[in-house]
Amino acid sequence: MKLAVMTWYHYHNYGTALQAAAMQAVLRDMGHEPQLIQYRPCGYFRTLPDYSIPEFGRRIRIKLMRTSKPEPCGLKSELRDRAFDSFLERNIKFTEPCRTLSDLELLNDKFDAFICGSDQVWSPLAYDPHYYLNFVHDNAKKIAYAPSMGAKEIRDRYIKADISHLLDGFGALSAREDSGARLICGLTGRHVEVVADPTLLLDAERWEKICCADEDRTARYLLVYMLGNSDEQWAAIEKTASSRGLALRIIPVFEQDTKRSGCVTEPVGPEEFVKLFRNAEYVCTDSFHGMAFSLIFHRNFTAFARFGKNDPKSQNSRMEHLLRLTGMEGRLFSGRNAVEIASAETDFERAEAALNILRGTSLEYIRSSLSHVIPPEKQSANIKARSSLCCGCGACAAVCPTSAIKMEMSDNGFLTAKLDSEICVECGRCTRVCPFGTENMNCAAEDAQLYSFKNPDGNVLLNSTSGGAAYSIARLLVRRGYKIVGCMFNAEKQRAEHILISDEGELYKVQGSKYIQSDFSDVIKKLRAEDKDIAIVVFGTPCQIAAARRVLKERSNVIFVDLVCHGVPSYHLYEKYGDFIHRTSGVDNKRMQMVFRYKPKSWRNIYLYASDGEKSYCCSKMSDPFFRMFEAGNCYMESCYECRWRSDSEADIRLGDYWGPRFEEDKTGVSMIVCFTEKGRRAAMDAASACGAIAESQPIEDYLKYQQRNNIPKPVFYDTLMRELKSKDKKLESFVDRYTVPLESRSLSSGEYLKYVFKMLTYKEPKNDT
């Protein structure tokens, strides 16, 4: 079988690298073809602080403890990093890089089954739903092998609810520790097998073949591998070494370790790590994998608890489980027994017997789980079966021959494709134009050319978001006979929508930014019906441009221009914003003209403006509730958190504000133009010449450094926020208090923060009526 394994590998951590290599070795021994999914998380999960009085007190205590003893600085070594990379390259076969959910979902067609684990991939402190195989369409193909929760409880209620839901989708469940098995069982009500960490599935002889061929064992030493920084434990280590008459050899973890006597000066990669354990006479460690390799090579050891008993981030449970399993509880340092442990003999025969039993049941678990994976008789060929993401571009509806797909407003307030399976003929056309369900065609940002652009016309600048690049390009091309596709704000509908323009006099309609989702579905149908000889330039968000490129295919007379985009917020947010403007300014929110970037006030200091022709509203982004919610990024469309074009692009040109220090003195706006193709570069430079713009080549590093190039994770409270946005009785101001102030709290004074905490203690969420 072709197997995809989802686990950590990119952290240069010894246990992480060695368990990943061991898992591949075991699966290859069984006759399978495993590959490790080359996925690297970007950013940590985002949640809301717990403002209960006990939790607030606990946070204060932890903060005081950390202030009294600062965290040591981690070791940085380029040679060590090279040793890790070399080991992984020699021992692991990887998939192509998978950066987003779309990339991961494409693996469904390439592998027969998916295994997640081992290591702490299920730790609630490092929560990422992709490690729960949320991209696998067939639940029977999901197998959990030895994932570690790394904790005895899940404190965050949002994460707990998410994990409970994700675990229900597994065909086979297991855990590395009994505490994790109990936790998973409590969440699912299912039996959870306790299995061995992959490093323990290989015996000493196998590890020697992988890492330790022809190694000299003449030196006598006590090996130290400590992930913690306890003075008491280091004193016990020195006492242990003295009692056994051994010199110390220390695998450095922190910079300060390099100053200790006995620190290994050569770079220690995973292979060297195993060799050091194999050749040691005695081991002192607070690491699970340090203890595992001590057991594998039958090395006497002292185990240290890295975390305090009441530490919510404690990972001691995994060490405690292994000590109990092998009958080694007596080798755990308790504060005064260093010499006693060092002088006690270890019953490795008993430990090996226990490990052999565990190896047998663990290998049988893998075989049995894989035997229950049955390939489906037929793969569905529609967008809902192929991709869980939708950006509302309408490409699928535009090509559907039976009109089985309609664009409708979802419960969360986004235009989304809805499939009528009764009239769908499974032709697969929709899957071939979906920007999230196909291989992307990105051009790399590092290879692009960057220009600054400023139109000399004051009126153009006043009505443009930044330096007037989009307007200048559109005006040049419409004069050359191109039709223009751009986004306008429709005041009658209070919606943004894309329109097709062939008259220069209508270009004003599509000037300026619109920070809400635009209806692209009607115009993409018109584009498909246009005469192929007519030249077109399409302006849109990166996902809309990717969709248009797939629908129009390789037409040479089309220029694609995408815009730097952070995401589109729920329309429910905009509805509440309209209500806020009406209540506070008296503006008629049923017919107001909305300007999301009001240039008469400022370029860099963003202002928003609304007017119904009689009354008006104007507010800076620092105080405007809509913009604060937009900038917090908590209520975007789900596909925005998995954007495939955050840095790279499928467009000829990308446009945005020229942020950064280069034009910090400019008051009226400068555009950033990223040219990904020569066609795009020519269009941009011709537009500059036509209007006399100041267009200058700039280092691409300005784009790479000052624009958002990584996705932010979807907040774990997303469903709760979406439910609240739908409620009619909550005003926009209350959302700002709850969902943006936590992100801004670092800039609050102590008094302001305490007032906010008190306010949140009385906050009540609306009941879930769904």
Secondary structure, DSSP 8 states (H G I E B T S, - for coil): -EEEEE---SS--HHHHHHHHHHHHHHHHTT-EEEEEEE---S--------SHHHHHHHHHHHHHHHHS----B---HHHHHHHHHHHHHH--EEEEE-SHHHHHGGGGT-SEEEE-SSSTT-GGG--GGGGTTT-S-GGGEEE-S----SS----HHHHHHHHHHHTT-SB-EESSHHHHHHHHHHH-S--EE---HHHHS-HHHHHHHH-TT------EEEEE-SS--HHHHHHHHHHHHHHT-EEEE---BGGGGGSTTB--S---HHHHHHHHHH-SEEEE--HHHHHHHHHTT-EEEE---S-TT-TT--HHHHHHHHHHTT-GGGB--SS-HHHHHHS---HHHHHHHHHHHHHHHHHHHHHHHHT----S----SHHHH-S------HHHHH-TT--EEEEE-TTS-EEEEE-TTT-----HHHHH-TTSS----B-GGGSEEEEEE-S-HHHHHHSSSSSHHHHHHHHHHHTT-EEEEEEEETTTTEEEEEEE--GGGGGGG-S---S-EE-HHHHHHHHHS-TTS-EEEEE-HHHHHHHHHHHTT-TTEEEEEE-----B-HHHHHHHHHHHHHHH---TTT-EEESS-TTT-SSS-EEEEE-SS-EEEEETTT-HHHHHHHHTSSB-GGGGG-S-SSSBSSSEEEEE--SGGGTT-SS--EEEEE-SHHHHHHHHHHHHHHT-EEEEE-THHHHHHS--S-----TTHHHHHHHHH-SS--HHHHHHHHTHHHHGGGS-HHHHHHHHHHHHT--------
